[in-house]
């Protein structure tokens, strides 16, 4: 197996020195607070954007909080490409603030508008609450694209980890209902099969922020029961035979990640279905590194690379 990136190893050493317990030994409320504090330490200062505003969209259980970013340098009077972004955090934690830096960087690098979605979290709101919110937010953004400054014909969905799962599911759901047609899906180390039987789940079992045990903890808080694992809205890889006509995709996988093998399988299934797919694999990187840019230099370069691919696809 490859050697872990030195910057990522530095993050692991910080975690060890802090004495932070594994998330799977904590209650969800405790884990959320530790995650929030960790992001504050690991993320760089938020870059300036042209415009940022908090919004709400109607959702199935009440208003869904959104945050709109317009990247630099863009003009306010011209429709821009748009990205509906779902944050990571295992469906249990994460919010608009924990992924603020990533959204700002994507907005600037792709010169677009990013709409971040604060979907409901488990275990207070179990599956499919996050899915329902994500689909509702995507449809609302599409319906209100002009008012949001977005070119309706250049709208993408994306997210990291659990957010990558929700983006993949939203792309399938929107296609199934006959539109609105999406222009891209940005899937950053996504979770796509909650049966969790792929090879990397057997390899990544200890010593990292995300292990197979941690993923089981997330899954058990998120799903209502074992049967939900077989629902494609939890495990979109189950729909692999029906991936035709999905929007072009960018799939990022990393070697030190229990989700690596299923992400690779998703990229392969998209390609086999004729979907234009760019699969970027970083053998020496670990899950979650994109929100660790104060220490891990690759967070900047890989965010820019993902944004460049999306910008080109939506041009």
C-alpha positions as CSV (number, residue, x, y, z in Angstrom):
1,X,0.0,0.0,0.0
2,X,1.1,3.6,-0.7
3,X,2.6,5.8,2.0
4,X,0.3,8.4,3.4
5,X,0.9,12.0,2.2
6,X,3.2,13.8,4.8
7,X,0.7,16.6,5.3
8,X,-2.1,14.1,6.1
9,X,0.3,12.4,8.5
10,X,0.7,15.7,10.2
11,X,-3.0,16.0,10.7
12,X,-3.1,12.5,12.2
13,X,-0.3,13.5,14.6
14,X,-2.3,16.6,15.7
15,X,-5.3,14.3,16.3
16,X,-3.2,12.0,18.4
17,X,-1.7,14.8,20.4
18,X,-5.1,16.3,21.1
19,X,-6.4,13.0,22.5
20,X,-9.6,13.4,20.6
21,X,-11.6,10.1,20.8
22,X,-12.9,8.4,17.7
23,X,-16.3,9.7,16.6
24,X,-17.8,6.2,16.9
25,X,-17.2,6.3,20.7
26,X,-19.2,9.5,21.1
27,X,-22.8,10.6,21.1
28,X,-23.8,12.4,17.9
29,X,-24.1,15.8,19.7
30,X,-20.5,15.4,21.1
31,X,-19.2,14.3,17.8
32,X,-20.7,17.3,16.1
33,X,-19.0,19.7,18.4
34,X,-15.6,18.0,18.0
35,X,-16.0,18.0,14.2
36,X,-16.9,21.7,14.2
37,X,-13.9,22.6,16.4
38,X,-11.7,20.5,14.1
39,X,-12.7,22.3,11.0
40,X,-11.8,25.6,12.6
41,X,-8.3,24.3,13.3
42,X,-7.7,22.6,10.0
43,X,-9.3,25.0,7.4
44,X,-7.5,28.1,6.1
45,X,-9.1,31.5,6.5
46,X,-12.1,31.9,4.2
47,X,-11.2,33.6,1.0
48,X,-13.1,36.7,-0.1
49,X,-15.9,36.1,-2.6
50,X,-17.9,38.6,-4.6
51,X,-21.1,38.0,-2.7
52,X,-22.5,35.7,0.1
53,X,-26.0,35.6,1.4
54,X,-28.1,33.2,3.5
55,X,-31.4,32.1,2.0
56,X,-34.1,29.5,2.7
57,X,-36.0,27.2,0.4
58,X,-39.3,25.4,1.2
59,X,-38.7,21.8,2.2
60,X,-40.8,18.8,3.1
61,X,-40.4,19.4,6.8
62,X,-40.1,23.2,6.8
63,X,-37.6,25.8,5.5
64,X,-34.2,24.5,4.3
65,X,-31.3,26.9,5.1
66,X,-29.1,27.7,2.1
67,X,-26.1,29.9,1.5
68,X,-25.4,31.5,-1.8
69,X,-21.8,32.4,-2.9
70,X,-20.9,34.3,-6.0
71,X,-17.3,33.8,-7.0
72,X,-14.6,36.3,-7.9
73,X,-14.2,37.8,-10.5
74,X,-17.8,37.6,-11.8
75,X,-20.4,40.2,-12.8
76,X,-23.6,40.4,-10.8
77,X,-25.7,41.2,-14.0
78,X,-24.8,38.1,-15.9
79,X,-26.2,34.5,-15.3
80,X,-23.5,32.2,-14.1
81,X,-23.1,28.4,-13.9
82,X,-24.5,27.1,-10.6
83,X,-23.6,24.3,-8.2
84,X,-25.9,23.0,-5.5
85,X,-23.5,21.7,-2.9
86,X,-24.2,19.2,-0.1
87,X,-21.7,19.1,2.8
88,X,-20.0,16.0,4.2
89,X,-20.2,14.7,7.8
90,X,-21.7,11.2,7.6
91,X,-25.3,12.6,7.5
92,X,-24.8,13.2,11.2
93,X,-22.8,16.4,11.4
94,X,-21.6,19.3,9.2
95,X,-23.4,22.5,8.4
96,X,-23.1,25.6,6.3
97,X,-20.1,26.9,8.3
98,X,-18.0,23.7,8.4
99,X,-17.9,23.7,4.6
100,X,-17.9,27.5,4.0
101,X,-14.2,27.5,2.9
102,X,-14.7,24.7,0.3
103,X,-17.8,26.4,-1.1
104,X,-16.0,29.8,-1.4
105,X,-13.0,28.2,-3.1
106,X,-15.2,26.3,-5.6
107,X,-17.2,29.5,-6.4
108,X,-14.0,31.5,-7.0
109,X,-12.1,28.8,-8.9
110,X,-15.0,27.9,-11.2
111,X,-16.3,31.5,-11.4
112,X,-19.8,30.4,-10.6
113,X,-22.5,30.6,-8.0
114,X,-22.5,27.9,-5.3
115,X,-25.7,27.2,-3.3
116,X,-24.8,25.3,-0.1
117,X,-27.6,23.2,1.5
118,X,-28.1,22.7,5.2
119,X,-30.1,19.5,5.0
120,X,-31.6,17.7,8.1
121,X,-29.2,15.5,10.1
122,X,-29.5,12.1,11.7
123,X,-30.3,10.7,14.1
124,X,-32.9,13.3,14.8
125,X,-34.0,13.1,11.2
126,X,-33.3,9.7,9.8
127,X,-33.2,8.5,6.2
128,X,-34.7,9.6,3.8
129,X,-34.9,13.1,5.4
130,X,-31.5,14.3,4.0
131,X,-32.4,12.9,0.6
132,X,-35.8,14.6,0.6
133,X,-34.2,18.0,1.5
134,X,-31.5,17.6,-1.1
135,X,-33.9,16.9,-3.9
136,X,-36.2,19.7,-2.8
137,X,-33.3,22.2,-2.6
138,X,-32.1,21.2,-6.1
139,X,-35.5,21.6,-7.6
140,X,-36.0,24.9,-5.9
141,X,-32.7,26.3,-7.1
142,X,-33.5,25.2,-10.7
143,X,-37.0,26.8,-10.5
144,X,-35.5,30.0,-9.1
145,X,-32.3,30.0,-11.2
146,X,-32.8,33.4,-12.8
147,X,-33.5,35.2,-9.5
148,X,-30.4,33.5,-8.0
149,X,-28.2,34.7,-10.9
150,X,-27.8,31.2,-12.3
151,X,-27.9,30.0,-15.9
152,X,-30.6,27.3,-15.7
153,X,-28.9,25.3,-18.4
154,X,-25.6,25.2,-16.5
155,X,-26.6,23.8,-13.2
156,X,-24.6,21.1,-11.3
157,X,-25.0,19.1,-8.1
158,X,-22.0,18.1,-5.9
159,X,-20.8,17.3,-2.5
160,X,-18.1,15.5,-0.4
161,X,-18.5,12.1,1.4
162,X,-22.1,12.0,2.6
163,X,-22.7,15.0,0.5
164,X,-21.4,13.2,-2.5
165,X,-23.9,10.5,-1.8
166,X,-26.7,13.0,-1.7
167,X,-25.5,14.7,-5.0
168,X,-25.4,11.3,-6.7
169,X,-28.9,10.5,-5.5
170,X,-30.2,13.9,-6.5
171,X,-28.8,13.5,-10.0
172,X,-30.7,10.2,-10.3
173,X,-33.9,11.5,-8.8
174,X,-34.0,14.6,-11.0
175,X,-33.3,12.5,-14.1
176,X,-36.1,10.0,-13.1
177,X,-38.7,12.7,-12.9
178,X,-37.8,14.0,-16.4
179,X,-35.8,17.1,-15.4
180,X,-34.7,19.8,-14.9
181,X,-31.7,18.6,-16.8
182,X,-28.5,18.9,-14.8
183,X,-25.1,19.7,-16.4
184,X,-22.7,18.1,-14.0
185,X,-22.2,16.0,-10.9
186,X,-19.2,16.6,-8.6
187,X,-18.7,13.6,-6.4
188,X,-15.8,14.0,-3.9
189,X,-14.9,10.7,-2.2
190,X,-18.6,9.8,-2.1
191,X,-20.4,7.1,-0.1
192,X,-22.5,5.2,-2.7
193,X,-23.1,1.7,-1.2
194,X,-24.1,1.4,2.5
195,X,-23.8,-2.3,2.5
196,X,-20.1,-1.4,2.9
197,X,-18.8,-4.7,1.5
198,X,-16.2,-3.3,-0.9
199,X,-12.5,-4.1,-0.6
200,X,-11.4,-0.8,1.0
201,X,-13.8,-1.4,3.9
202,X,-11.7,-4.4,4.8
203,X,-8.4,-2.5,4.4
204,X,-9.2,0.8,6.2
205,X,-10.0,-0.3,9.7
206,X,-7.9,1.8,12.1
207,X,-5.7,4.8,12.5
208,X,-7.5,7.3,10.3
209,X,-10.3,9.8,10.9
210,X,-12.7,7.7,8.8
211,X,-12.5,3.9,9.2
212,X,-14.9,1.1,8.4
213,X,-16.1,1.2,12.1
214,X,-16.7,5.0,11.9
215,X,-18.8,4.4,8.7
216,X,-20.9,1.8,10.4
217,X,-21.5,4.3,13.2
218,X,-22.6,6.9,10.7
219,X,-24.8,4.4,8.8
220,X,-26.5,3.1,12.0
221,X,-27.4,6.7,13.0
222,X,-28.6,7.6,9.5
223,X,-30.7,4.6,8.4
224,X,-33.9,3.4,10.0
225,X,-33.1,-0.2,9.7
226,X,-30.9,-2.7,7.8
227,X,-33.4,-2.8,4.9
228,X,-32.6,0.8,4.1
229,X,-29.2,-0.3,2.9
230,X,-30.9,-1.8,-0.2
231,X,-32.8,1.4,-1.0
232,X,-31.0,3.1,-3.9
233,X,-31.6,6.5,-2.3
234,X,-29.1,5.3,0.4
235,X,-26.9,3.2,-1.9
236,X,-27.1,4.8,-5.4
237,X,-24.6,2.2,-6.8
238,X,-27.5,-0.2,-6.8
239,X,-28.8,1.7,-9.8
240,X,-25.6,1.1,-11.8
241,X,-27.6,-0.7,-14.6
242,X,-29.6,2.4,-15.1
243,X,-27.0,5.2,-15.2
244,X,-27.6,6.2,-18.8
245,X,-28.5,9.8,-19.4
246,X,-27.0,11.0,-16.1
247,X,-25.0,14.3,-16.2
248,X,-21.2,14.2,-16.8
249,X,-19.3,13.4,-13.6
250,X,-16.1,14.1,-11.7
251,X,-15.4,11.4,-9.2
252,X,-12.6,11.9,-6.7
253,X,-11.3,8.9,-4.7
254,X,-8.4,8.6,-2.2
255,X,-6.4,5.6,-1.2
256,X,-6.7,6.0,2.6
257,X,-10.4,5.8,2.7
258,X,-12.9,3.0,3.4
259,X,-15.1,4.5,0.6
260,X,-12.4,4.3,-2.0
261,X,-13.4,1.0,-3.7
262,X,-17.1,1.9,-4.0
263,X,-16.2,5.3,-5.4
264,X,-14.1,3.6,-8.0
265,X,-16.9,1.2,-8.8
266,X,-19.3,4.2,-9.2
267,X,-16.9,5.9,-11.7
268,X,-16.6,2.7,-13.6
269,X,-20.3,2.2,-13.8
270,X,-20.9,5.7,-15.0
271,X,-18.3,5.2,-17.7
272,X,-19.8,1.9,-18.7
273,X,-23.2,3.6,-19.1
274,X,-21.8,6.1,-21.5
275,X,-21.7,9.0,-19.0
276,X,-18.7,11.3,-19.6
277,X,-16.7,10.7,-16.4
278,X,-13.4,12.0,-15.1
279,X,-12.1,9.8,-12.3
280,X,-9.3,11.4,-10.2
281,X,-7.6,9.0,-7.7
282,X,-5.0,10.2,-5.1
283,X,-3.4,7.0,-3.7
284,X,-1.6,8.8,-0.9
285,X,-4.4,11.0,0.4
286,X,-7.0,10.4,3.1
287,X,-10.7,10.9,3.3
288,X,-11.8,14.4,4.4
289,X,-8.6,16.2,3.3
290,X,-10.5,18.9,1.3
291,X,-11.6,20.5,4.5
292,X,-8.0,20.4,6.0
293,X,-6.4,23.0,3.8
294,X,-4.6,24.9,6.5
295,X,-2.2,21.8,6.8
296,X,-2.8,19.7,3.7
297,X,-1.6,21.5,0.6
298,X,-3.4,19.2,-1.7
299,X,-6.7,20.6,-0.5
300,X,-6.1,23.7,-2.5
301,X,-4.8,22.1,-5.7
302,X,-7.4,19.4,-5.8
303,X,-10.3,21.8,-5.1
304,X,-9.0,23.9,-8.0
305,X,-8.7,20.8,-10.2
306,X,-12.3,19.8,-9.5
307,X,-13.5,23.3,-10.1
308,X,-11.6,23.5,-13.4
309,X,-13.1,20.3,-14.7
310,X,-16.6,21.5,-13.7
311,X,-16.0,24.9,-15.2
312,X,-15.0,23.4,-18.5
313,X,-17.9,21.0,-18.6
314,X,-20.4,23.9,-17.9
315,X,-18.8,26.3,-20.3
